[in-house]
Each structure stands twice: as structure tokens, then as C-alpha cells.
Amino acid sequence: MPATDDRPKPTTLLDVAERAGVSRATASLVLRGTGRVSQPTRDRVLQAMTDLGYIYNRGAASLRTRDNNVIGVLVTTVTNPFFAEVIIGLEERLGELGYVCLIANTLNDTTRQDQLITFLQETSVAGVVMVPAFGTEPAAIDTLTARDRPLLFLTRRIGDTGNLYIGTDDITGGRLATDHLIWHGCNTITYLGGREDAIARHDRIHGVRESAANHGYAPDSLSFIASPTNARGGLAAARELLQSGTPIDGIICHSDTVALGAYRAFHDAGLAGTVKVVSFDNVDNAELIEPPLTTLSSNPRQLGRTAAQQIYDELNDEEGADTTLVEPELIIRRSCGCHSPRPMANP
């Protein structure tokens, strides 16, 4: 029988963070003596290091930050226009900082994602930026954090792992979209698209309900139809709405690509340009479809640049944000009813 390796595994910074009850990023700040960390927290982290016998491998950290300039990037699919623009911003900023990207698609498949994580480990990338596949368990990324390799979650986070994170304030987005449709006089609002288990969808619906309640709308004035986050998913969701008998008034689409499919369904039903639509993402061509799409923008290209800066700061022992929530901006075009030929009062 092959011999087993009974040697104890080395203590990692993640072990220290868990022992001290803080995030890995906070433990890293204490280790480097930087950042805005209270003295009691510093003392707790230092005590955890002592208790666990943690030894900081400065040689490995130096090698990682100075000699390896490759950042692994895992996304669900680069065909998603939103992620495509995020990656452009990420590559732009990392290039300015002297790093390059190694990009791979997980296709929202956790098995494929596990294989790619193993590959990134073997490639010894300096850090990893990832959009986790749906269904990812925290244990799936332990092998990355166990080697003190900086990990940044993009738009989705996995549990309370203490890793870097950047995403959109989706609760605010849902509220802004609903406020605007209610200002337009919509009596019913339907949220179209997005997977049932998508955190972004959950948070946006929270904002939709919050806005509706603030305006005195009854819960039955809202409806929700899940679908894949692509144009075909939007087409199917909009057709389901049309067949349901639910009044069609204000529509909030989970993404601009979902809105594209919904447009086709409304066109086929003879409702082209008559349904008030607000969407999310503001991808590059959102203003070119007819009517031009009113959408909540988190500026995906800038989101990518900010993500690049966050992981660079972590790699190079510079103080930076652990978590960044970007507040979306409502980009008003014609799909919601604004700028129509009839005069309208200011919101």
C-alpha cells in the first residue's frame, strides 16, 4: 500500500483569521502592520498567530508579488456582455500595473470550476479573480486561500470567507428601478429573468418590494418570473408573462440581454414600444436597440478596473478596500416612457 503522509498541514493565514474571528484580509493587514484595524483586533490576531504557531513566509510572498505577474480570472462565461466589459476594465488596469490575465470560463459548472482552480494552483498564479459558479461551496476555494493566494470574488461571494469582494448594490438597484416605474404611473410591476438562486436577483427583488411598500402598493401588484440570464431566457419569461393573464405594465429585466429577449416577445405580441421597461447592466449596445433601453448601470468597465486595483493592493501589501459595493446609476432612455413625444412632468 502507498505510504500516507501524516505530517501536519502548515498553519495558514485563513486559520489565523478563523481563530481570531476576523476576515483573512483583516488578518493580512495586522500581519503587515497596515490598515485601519483597532488595537483589540490586532491583539486578537497576534495572539491567534502565537497560539497556532503561524509563520509568515516572506520569501514566498515576495516571490509572488514581484516575480509572478499573472492573475487568474474565472468567469461563468465571457459571452455575457456584462462580464465581457468587466474583463476589459480588469485587463486594462492590470496591464497598467504590470500584470497580465489568464482567463477561463467555468460555464457555471462547479466540476469544471474545480478543474480550473486546480490548474491555476499548478500554474502558480499570483492571485485569482473569480465569478463563482452557482452552487459553489466554500470548501471548493479552500485550496486557493490555504496558500495565502489573494482571492477576489466578483459580483457573487461565497459564504463569509473573508476574501476580497466587489459587486453592485443590488438592493438599491431594485429600489431605483421600481421608484422610476411607479413615477411613470405603473400599477403592476413584473421582474423578469435571473435564476431563482441568484443572489443579485434576490437582492433586487428585496429592493423592488421595499419600494412598492414605500409607495403603498399591495404585494399582489408585483410578480416575478425566473429564467436563465440570457436573451432566450428573457424571451421565454416574457412569453410566460403574456400567457399568464397578468396585467403587463412596468417590467424590470434582470439584465440587458434578458430585455433583448423580452423585446422580441412583446414585438411578436404587437406590443413593441408600448411596455415600460427598465433593465440592469447598461452594456455597450443598450442604447442602440429600439426603443433605447433605460437601465441601471454599475459601469462594468470601471468595476473591472476597481477589482484590478483591489487585488493589486492586496498583492503588494498596500492598504485598500476589502469590500466594494458600487451604487448603480439609472440611465434614462426611452424604454421606460421617458423622452416620449407627449410632454411629461419632471420626476
Salt bridges, closest charged atoms under 4 A:
ASP5 OD2 - ARG7 NH2 2.71
ASP51 OD2 - ARG19 NH2 3.52
GLU92 OE1 - ARG305 NH1 3.54
GLU96 OE1 - ARG93 NH1 2.87
GLU96 OE1 - ARG305 NH2 2.86
ASP148 OD1 - ARG24 NH2 3.99
ASP170 OD1 - ARG204 NE 2.91
ASP179 OD1 - HIS215 ND1 3.77
GLU196 OE1 - ARG201 NH1 3.50
ASP197 OD2 - ARG195 NH2 2.87
ASP203 OD1 - HIS202 ND1 3.42
GLU210 OE1 - ARG175 NH1 2.57
GLU210 OE2 - HIS206 NE2 3.90
ASP268 OD2 - ARG239 NH2 3.62
ASP268 OD1 - ARG264 NE 3.02
ASP268 OD1 - HIS267 ND1 3.58
GLU290 OE2 - ARG334 NH2 2.26
GLU314 OE2 - ARG24 NH1 3.25
ASP317 OD1 - ARG32 NE 3.38
GLU319 OE2 - ARG36 NH1 2.77
